Amino acid sequence: QVQFVESGGDSVQPGGSLRLSCAASGIIFNIYTMGWYRQAPGKQRELVASITRSRSTNYADSVKGRFTISRDNAKNTVYLQMNSLKPEDTAVYYCNRHGNSGPFDYWGQGTQVTVSS
């Protein structure tokens, strides 16, 4: 059974930093490209960062230079370091598979990030 448990979200001021974690289970984690997605109120879910099994990374233009994705295959965990946060980064953040097969149907509960002064 696929399961993702996201954590690390919080309320921070603009310019602040957060580190999100996502623990995966029920999948062969180290063979998949993993992604961090976010969904803001009234908007569609969007991919913000992805990391391949060989640790090649890609980022949405909106977060490039501010966010860093990483993974620990021994812990079946993917991370998202977020720096220089902006109010427009406010969203619920999720992790899931990324790539030609698309995300798994199952989504975790996500973790809320709120950036506000």
Protein Blocks (a to p, Z undefined) as FASTA:
>chain_A
ZZdddehiacddehiacddddddehiafklpccddddddehiacddfbdcdfkopacddf
klgokaccdddfklopacdddehiafklgccdddddedjkopafbdcebjaddddZZ
